[in-house]
């Protein structure tokens, strides 16, 4: 059994995305299936996200963001 996935994206980005995919011989559906399978295998995003968006930067600088240099301290904080 298969399911459909629907989402919206900017028209300009969609056209640019389709151009890139056409160069490598993929359709958007094939590309997203590859992305989904690789995400499952990796247990997360299957590539490095190196440039945070302004939204992510804002979240990282917010009062709600807590950073730990030691993973054990982070786990202790989560379990408190």
N, C-alpha and C positions, 0 to 999 in steps of 0.2 A: 504494500500500500504506500502511496505517496501523498504528500501534503503540499499545498501551495503556500508560499511566503510572499507577502506584499509589503512594500515599503515605498516611501516617497524620497525622491532626490531632486536636486536642482537640475533644470533642463540642460543648462550649459555643462555641468559636471557629467550628466548622463551621456551627452553626445561625445565629450572628451573620453570618457570611460569606454564607450563603444568603439571609438577609433583605436585606442590602445589594444583592446581585446581583439579587434579584427586583425591587427598586425601579428598577433601571436596565434591566430586561428581559433579563438574561443568566442562563445556567445556569453552574454551576461549570466544566463542560467548555469552554464558549465563552470564559469569562474566562481560563482557563489557556492556551487556544490563542492568545488575543490577547496575553497576557503573554509567551508563548514567541516569537511573531513579532516583537514589539517588542524583546525582549531580543536576538534575532538581529540586527535592524536596528541597534540601538544598540551592539552588541558588548559588552554588559554589562547591568546592571540598568537598566531604562528610566525610572527615577525616582531622585530624590535620597534617599539614606538618611541622614537628618539626626540621628537620635538613636541612638547606639551602644548595643547591648545590654550588660548587665553582662559577658557573656562577651567581647565585642569590646573593651570598656574594659580588662578584665584582660589580654587579649592585647597591647593597645597599650602597657600599662605593664610588661609582662614584660621580662626581660633579653634575650629573643629578638627584640625589636622594635627596629629601627634606623630613625631618621628622617633624611631628607636635605632640606635647603632648596634644594639645587641638583641638578636632575635629572642633570646630567653626573656629579657625585660619586656619585650612586646607581647609575648605570650602571657606573662604574668599579669600585665595590664589588662589584656583581654579577659582573663579568667577572674579578675577581681570583681 
